[in-house]
Amino acid sequence: MKERVVEPHLFIILGATGDLTRRKLLPALFHLRTYGELEKQNTLIVGAALPELSEEAFRLWSYEGLSGSGTRATTDLRQWCQDHVYYHTLREGRLADYEALAKFIARLEMTRNLPQNRIFYLALPPTIVPTTLELLDQTGLLKSHGWVRVVFEKPFGHDFHSARALNMRLHRYLEESQIYRIDHYLGKETVQNLLAFRFANPIFESLWNRDTVESVEITVAEDLGVEHRGAYYHEAGALRDMVQNHLTQLLTVVGMEVPTSFEAAEIQAEKLKVLRSISPIRTQDVVFGQYTAWAVPGQRILGYLEERGVPPDSRTETYVALKLEIHNWRWRGVPFYLRTGKRLPRKITQVAVTFRPAPIQVFRSLEPGSLTSNRLLIMLQPSEGFSLCFSVKTPGRSFKFTDRALRFDYGQAFGGELPEAYETLLRDVMIGDQTLFVTADFTETAWRLYDPLFVVPREVHLYTAGSWGPKEADALVEQDGQSWQLGW
Ligand SMILES: NC(=O)c1ccc[n+]([C@@H]2O[C@H](COP(=O)([O-])OP(=O)(O)OC[C@H]3O[C@@H](n4cnc5c(N)ncnc54)[C@H](OP(=O)(O)O)[C@@H]3O)[C@@H](O)[C@H]2O)c1
């Protein structure tokens, strides 16, 4: 793998007064600067947004956001904002404002002696992304003597046709090599380590197939409800909001073949092959759920239908569990279970690989089921690491077994904090590495897989807030002799 470096550039955030900029982008940029790379390369940040703010006011807003965000560095935040952050007002659809932005950028590049390398981060509501791109193109901002990269946030369409239309529109102005679609799950250290774990450790890679793996489960559980996003969520639901993107990305990283090299294109191609090998999902293998209120004296958690912005008759799912099969030589016959939901007991993201039991049981005196299968748990949240579970004999004369685990925790092993996903991803945009970004083909193929589930009549099973989802989801795995695996 060739080490790439950050080249001097302008980092232009469109929609810079939003929540994403304040909570994620500015802290990530500030941390990258503390590693020295951005500082050395004289990278500057230009915020652009609707409000008519002075540069000073935007710098103060950025500073206040940074100091309240628990950024790791405590000193010189204010000076950093002063030296590196600029602001430009950009009203919706106004060509004149974009022309002024183009002049502003050209002047900055000239006075600060920067090559015309530009990153445009579209931190905007998806509805205004197409016009914004058109205006950037019209004012010549997407053409330069250096490189231009554009970062997009999800959602990338809401079904196959809208995703394809969006991609066609993007490709009118940009090459795919300039487009960085963010899925922040891919920026997590464990996802990258999953690649390292699989392809640097032959003992696991040789077990990673239908001969030894009995099932794979991917769980993304959230303890929060829909919060202030009720209206959005009613339109989206868990399948669109989580499964089509985050869970499917994890699935393809777990299921992919060994790439011929660690280059972005090779990895993307292998992930896409997995996605294309998935058999159509049967409706009987999908369970939809919706949370209802939970109450004890003195405390009550609202049910989904009571949340602000949610129509009282909404049939949108806040939970989904499904089973699918990757129809290839490696995985044929191995069930992959995906599940995600809101208002579950805790926030947890994990992949559980359950290995097949021994073909012959030599401990004949044991009760059936008293020996559990070997399992590899890959944790992404709340902590990051791996845990390999196996059976051991308990001390004493009789032959009794219990479960124990070999555990590797990133935080404990390496100390300190792991980089935030946005830090990893922003740096990758800066060095031009697309490995951890979503391709046009991936989004379209993923929509193709899930689209049929949006149009068939669906039953939505209720579950109490704070429980692990509807009992029908347990039945989905139990009918295959499995159970949902949880945490270490
Ligand atoms: N926030 C997150 O943690 C998060 C996480 C993942 C993905 N995203 C995605 O990132 C994008 C931005 O999210 P956000 O939470 O930062 O959104 P936001 O807070 O609603 O606003 C983003 C920016 O867009 C501007 N804006 C809103 N409506 C506009 C319009 N009609 N014309 C021009 N500008 C408009 C806002 O200006 P005002 O400040 O004047 O309102 C703000 O500068 C969205 O696509 C979202 O789905 C966000």
The ligand as an ORCA input file, in Angstrom:
! r2SCAN-3c Opt
* xyz 0 1
  N     -26.322     15.978     11.584
  C     -25.791     14.769     11.507
  O     -25.235     14.233     12.477
  C     -25.820     14.015     10.196
  C     -25.379     12.675     10.186
  C     -25.373     11.977      8.983
  C     -25.793     12.597      7.827
  N     -26.228     13.894      7.854
  C     -26.617     14.503      6.592
  O     -25.826     15.675      6.392
  C     -26.594     16.701      5.748
  C     -26.594     17.944      6.611
  O     -27.090     17.623      7.880
  P     -27.323     18.692      9.032
  O     -27.799     17.922     10.208
  O     -26.138     19.551      9.189
  O     -28.528     19.515      8.447
  P     -29.136     20.906      8.944
  O     -28.632     21.220     10.307
  O     -30.582     20.823      8.758
  O     -28.613     21.994      7.884
  C     -27.513     21.902      7.040
  C     -27.278     23.208      6.325
  O     -28.180     23.357      5.233
  C     -28.762     24.667      5.276
  N     -30.077     24.648      4.657
  C     -31.221     24.136      5.136
  N     -32.217     24.294      4.246
  C     -31.674     24.929      3.193
  C     -32.168     25.396      1.963
  N     -33.434     25.202      1.605
  N     -31.312     26.035      1.130
  C     -30.012     26.223      1.449
  N     -29.477     25.790      2.600
  C     -30.309     25.163      3.458
  C     -28.784     25.003      6.741
  O     -28.891     26.405      6.900
  P     -29.463     27.031      8.263
  O     -28.373     26.885      9.270
  O     -29.747     28.428      7.911
  O     -30.682     26.215      8.593
  C     -27.444     24.475      7.169
  O     -26.420     25.374      6.815
  C     -27.970     16.092      5.519
  O     -28.014     15.538      4.238
  C     -28.065     14.982      6.553
  O     -28.926     13.929      6.132
  C     -26.252     14.610      9.027
*
